[in-house]
């Protein structure tokens, strides 16, 4: 039943993204992440052992006409060097069966001319949902346009307590209160198939 629910929610999210894309697709202003073109990683420094994970399966959609951007990250797609860390991350901290995705819906604040190649320092403001908690966030990053592709790079920090992520007292010294997030994605024009 839970798998069916995840599948249905994933389909609804993709349909909403495609609906957003379809409204402006004729003007060529919709970009989506290339297959395998998104890498989201996090790093947590701790006295005993640093914790790192990488996720290569995020869905990213950007409308350059409205500056809207949406990102959906499946929590279970984070891969660790240690299988036990991955298990604890999913079961004890992120509760990924209950909260399978992290979602960001926001808008690039600066006007950017995407008709020309170049690098643009930007900020994006929107709602970040992690572990069932939604917060308004603003992040700084770079949009780089080259040919038909847009590369998005962004680094930011997340305080785990802000999103209701509980660290068992036994592991408090092992887990940092603030986690470094690094996002790197390459977007290409959306083409309806």
C-alpha positions in Angstrom: 0.0 0.0 0.0 2.8 2.4 0.9 4.6 1.6 -2.4 1.3 2.3 -4.3 0.9 5.6 -2.4 4.5 6.6 -3.3 4.0 5.7 -7.0 0.7 7.7 -7.1 2.3 10.8 -5.4 5.3 10.6 -7.8 2.9 10.5 -10.8 0.9 13.4 -9.4 4.1 15.5 -9.0 5.3 14.7 -12.5 1.9 15.5 -13.9 1.9 18.9 -12.1 5.4 19.6 -13.5 4.3 18.6 -17.0 1.2 20.8 -16.7 3.5 23.7 -15.7 5.7 22.9 -18.7 2.8 22.5 -21.1 1.5 26.0 -20.4 4.7 27.7 -21.8 6.4 24.9 -23.8 5.7 26.5 -27.1 7.8 29.5 -26.1 10.7 27.2 -25.2 11.0 28.6 -21.7 10.8 25.3 -19.8 14.0 23.5 -18.8 14.3 20.2 -17.0 17.2 18.3 -15.5 19.0 16.1 -18.0 18.8 12.4 -17.2 21.6 11.8 -14.6 22.3 15.6 -14.7 21.6 16.4 -11.1 23.9 15.7 -8.2 22.8 16.7 -4.7 25.2 15.9 -1.9 25.3 16.6 1.8 28.1 16.6 4.3 28.0 16.4 8.1 31.2 16.9 10.1 31.4 15.1 13.4 34.1 14.2 15.9 33.8 10.4 15.3 33.1 10.1 11.6 32.1 12.6 8.8 28.9 11.7 7.1 28.5 12.1 3.3 25.9 11.1 0.8 25.1 11.7 -2.8 21.8 11.7 -4.7 21.7 11.5 -8.5 18.0 11.2 -9.0 16.4 14.6 -8.3 13.7 16.0 -10.6 14.4 19.7 -11.4 12.1 21.9 -13.5 12.6 25.6 -14.3 10.4 28.1 -16.2 12.7 30.9 -17.4 9.7 33.0 -18.3 8.3 33.1 -14.8 11.5 32.3 -12.9 9.7 29.4 -11.1 11.9 26.5 -10.1 10.8 23.2 -8.5 13.0 20.4 -7.1 11.9 17.0 -5.9 14.5 14.7 -4.2 13.7 11.1 -3.3 15.3 10.6 0.2 16.0 6.9 -0.3 18.2 7.8 -3.4 20.9 9.2 -1.1 23.8 6.8 -1.3 26.4 6.5 1.5 29.8 4.8 1.6 28.5 2.7 4.6 25.3 0.7 4.2 24.6 1.0 8.0 24.7 4.8 7.8 22.3 4.7 4.9 19.9 2.5 6.9 20.1 4.7 10.0 19.6 7.8 7.8 16.4 6.4 6.2 14.9 4.7 9.2 16.0 6.7 12.3 16.5 10.3 11.1 14.6 11.0 7.8 11.9 8.4 8.3 11.9 8.1 4.5 9.0 5.6 4.5 6.8 8.3 6.0 8.4 11.3 4.4 9.7 10.0 1.0 10.6 13.3 -0.6 12.2 16.7 0.0 10.5 19.3 -2.2 11.5 22.9 -3.0 9.1 25.2 -4.8 10.4 28.7 -5.4 11.4 31.6 -7.7 14.6 33.1 -8.8 14.6 36.6 -7.5 16.7 38.3 -10.1 15.7 39.1 -13.7 18.0 37.0 -15.9 18.4 37.3 -19.7 18.5 33.6 -20.7 18.8 34.5 -24.4 22.5 35.1 -23.9 25.2 32.8 -22.6 26.9 33.8 -19.3 27.0 33.3 -15.6 24.5 34.9 -13.3 24.7 35.2 -9.5 21.1 34.7 -8.2 19.1 34.0 -5.1 16.0 31.8 -5.0 13.3 32.1 -2.4 10.6 29.5 -1.8 9.2 26.8 0.4 11.4 23.9 1.4 9.6 20.8 2.7 11.8 18.2 4.5 10.6 15.5 6.9 7.0 16.8 6.8 8.1 20.4 7.8 7.8 23.3 5.4 9.9 26.5 5.8 10.4 29.6 3.7 14.1 29.7 2.6 16.4 31.8 0.5 19.5 30.4 -1.1 22.3 31.9 -3.2 23.7 30.3 -6.3 24.8 30.6 -9.9 22.9 30.0 -13.1 25.2 29.5 -16.1 23.7 29.6 -19.6 25.7 28.0 -22.4 24.0 27.1 -25.7 20.8 25.3 -24.9 21.8 24.3 -21.3 21.5 26.0 -18.0 23.7 24.8 -15.1 22.6 25.5 -11.6 25.0 25.5 -8.7 24.0 26.2 -5.1 25.5 25.6 -1.7 23.6 26.1 1.5 23.2 24.8 5.1 20.2 23.2 6.8 19.8 23.0 10.5 18.3 19.5 11.1 16.3 20.6 14.1 14.5 23.2 12.0 12.9 20.3 10.1 11.9 18.2 13.1 14.7 15.7 12.5 15.4 14.1 15.9 18.9 12.7 16.7 18.8 10.0 19.4 20.8 11.2 22.4 23.2 8.2 22.0 24.3 9.7 18.6 24.2 13.5 19.3 28.0 13.8 19.2 28.1 11.9 15.9 25.7 14.1 13.9 26.3 17.8 13.2 23.4 20.2 14.0 24.0 21.9 10.6 24.4 19.9 7.4 26.1 21.3 4.2 24.1 20.8 1.0 25.6 21.1 -2.5 23.4 21.1 -5.6 24.7 20.9 -9.1 22.3 20.3 -12.0 22.3 20.7 -15.7 19.0 21.6 -17.3 18.0 21.3 -21.0 14.9 22.5 -22.9 11.9 20.4 -22.2 10.7 18.6 -25.3 7.2 17.0 -25.2 7.5 13.4 -26.3 
